[in-house]
Amino acid sequence: MTTPTGGAPAVGGAAGAAPAAGTGGGPGGAAAHAGAPSGPAQPRGEGRPASAETPAGAQAGGPEGGGAQGEPPRSGPGAESFDATGRMGQGSLRHDRVRNAFANVEGDVVGGDKYVLLMGGAQRRLRALSPLLDERVRFAYEEPPGLSEAREALADRHLLILRGAPGHGKTAMAVRLLQGMGASAKYHLDSDVDFSSLADLLERGGDSIERGAAFLLDQPSAISGLGGETYEKVQGALALADAWLVMTVSSTEVADSELLAAVVDVTEPPDQYGIVSSHLRWRLGDAVRDRLLADERIGTLLDELLGGDPACRQAADLASAIIEEWETGRLDPEGIKKRRARQADEDFDIWVESLREPAVRSLAVALAVLNGLPQEYVATAARALRESLEDDRPHVLMAGPDGELPRVRDPFGRPRRTQLTRLRARDVVKEDGEPGRALEYKDPSYPRRVIRHAWVQYEIQDELLDWLSALVVQPAEEVRVYAAAALGAIAAESYTYLCDQVFHRWADSENPLLRDAVAYALQVASRDPWIGERANVMVEGWLADRSRPYTQATAARVYGMREDPEQAVAALARLTVVDRAPVAVAVGRSLTDVLARSADTAGLVLRTLQERSTDHRRRPTALLSFLIVAAQVVVGRDEWETQGEVEQWPALLYLADRREELRTPFIALWRESLNQADFGEEAQQVLRNWAALAERDPALRAMFQLMVGAIAYGDTRTGRILRRCAADWVDPEELAPLPLTAAIVRTQLDLEGVT
């Protein structure tokens, strides 16, 4: 954008030339809308989201358009449209929450947009290195000879290949080496990763992968095809990104002589007795470790079980079996053998079945669903689940010797830190510097496995669905999104059942929170191709059913989750013809989701909305959608380097300032929005929220002034609307006046000749 001058366009063009953005003059006038409809109609009972107590599918209000007592307005304060346009930055925040919720139930993938290509062209998210493995190596690793030399080689080359026989501890050694590099993040690559793709990922940097990352690659399937040219490309990319990669291969692999410089041979067999000792010390302390190793029965057991071929993992598993047996209060060698025999394949099942108390099992399930969220959310959800599962039949309590009745449940019986140890979980700091603690499983694969175990292994399907139904309408959006993602994980196991019991009913609910939950759950479940194909057919049927506007709104939310932006925007554009308020709001929120995933879709979204706004049947929905996108998508100061004083700027304003091709639809849509009668209050609300941000940020204020000049250029009617808005911002009765922004608006309008 250029500096505004009197009579000149504020966006593009030279002084005195026709504006580069918008058409100017009359398009925004009242006459242009004489034949326009009065805005999307409200289905019966539509308005603000129903409360958590509203039964799913309950209907309220009188006949459509009847103005029954208590019926919410179609627009303005109290309407769903006003609520949607008043949530500044909500779409960007929702995008982050949805992304992390999906990652939670997809196992150990990384929340975010970090992908790597596999051999054959498939795409997969990066997986974080298991925190359990990371912790075990950090605190219980027995360093072998030659580790310091290997560490120096990795620091120098950024890429190392550990070659050795099975059981020699190559994986643990690789993790130890990566820990020594001080990496910002550690990832476990799939064995069929494409090396060229990895190099490209590192070279892109930015949002793709953070600098200083570390990668572990066990037994790569393409190692035989890794030639010198690709090796040098990967090594160079690692060095530029200040990243590290350690691969583990068997003794017979690595055929290319150019790779030998990166090879470190692991030839010394591990000290299995030392591995057992270090694990016992880490978990139980020196005193208990010494007592156990001095026990003749333990010594005999170690000699018996560690006498074969070297195997680091088996030694660590034996130590875990000893520890678990010790924690039961017994020390039976036969019991240790049985535990060790079952650990390799059944470690998770053994652990989860050991959580016998209802309170602990409820906490385990609640933590799986809300993994990584603040502890107060997890604790509240766990208590609700426990209460729903408890036997509510009357009991007879007998007084004790002291005449006091026993407590049925002691809320102070077991502190949280003890429960977390049993759950293989931990507390971490909350995100964004907020005081307090959040809870999460150490192993990121546990949430989905715990949810599946609870659903498949026990006859509590109704109780789980009732509990999740309450969570998806909770006030906290984080809780709602994570609970919906958990429903998606369950739907991946029982898709038809969930459709019959939940999805069809919620899709036709007047509560938009339930409709959102369907969209999130279907997106998770549709990772399965069989489910994805059937879900597509179901959603297309919802979209086409004009007699059920709520299911059309649900279809819009589903399409907003689609990863293909062109497919999503095309489907949403079809829905702009539907003259229903919940559909219009759902289209706007879904376009917000599309833009929040990728700023590159801004042109597609704005052009589509401008085209639809020229059709009087589609204009109300198109303009409301624009206002929702304008309100809900923001760019962050740190991520986008706006160099502003406020943390977030309106994304559309920022992008239109930097991308000339966006200015014409951007200005045209603002003009139409300010002039139309259907959602005038919504338009003024979004404009005021932008002005409030500009009030605190000189750079944003200058950008806002340029936008005002472009909107008012050659369009006196819209300019007068802007002047009235500025006057409202400094009204004597205004509780939060905006004098600085109002002043620059008046100045710019004076330059444009608007009186």
Secondary structure, DSSP 8 states (H G I E B T S, - for coil): -----TTS-SSSS-TTS--SSS--SGGGSSGGGTT--SS-B--TT-SS---TTS-TT---SSSTTS--TT---SSSTTSHHHHHHT-TTHHHHHHHHHHHHHHHHTSSB-SSS-EEEBTTS-EEE-BB--HHHHHHHHHH----TTHHHHHHHHHHHSEEEEEE-TTS-HHHHHHHHHHTTT-SEEEE--TTB-HHHHHHHHHH-TTS--TTEEEEEES-TTGGG--HHHHHHHHHHHHHTT-EEEEEE-TT----GGGGGGEEEE-S---HHHHHHHHHHHHH-HHHHHHHHH-HHHHHHHHHHSSSS--HHHHHHHHHHHHHHHHTT---HHHHHHHHHHHHHHHHHHHHHT--SHHHHHHHHHHHHTTTSBHHHHHHHHHHHHHHHS--S-------TTS----S--TTSS-HHHHHHHTTEEEEE-GGG-SSEEEEESSTTHHHHHHHHHHHHSS-HHHHHHHHHHHTTSS-HHHHHHHHHHHHHHHTT-HHHHIIIIIHHHHT-S-HHHHHHHHHHHHHHTTSHHHHHHHHHHHHHHHH-TT-HHHHHHHHHHHHT-S-HHHHHHHHHHHTT--BHHHHHHHHHHHHHHHHH-GGGHHHHHHHHHHHHTSTTTHHHHHHHHHHHHHH-EEEHHHHT---SSSEEEHHHHHHHH-GGGHHHHHHHHHHHHH-STTHHHHHHHHHHHHHHHHT-HHHHHHHHHHHHHHHTT-HHHHHHHHHHHHHHT-TT-SS--HHHHHHHHHHHHHTT--
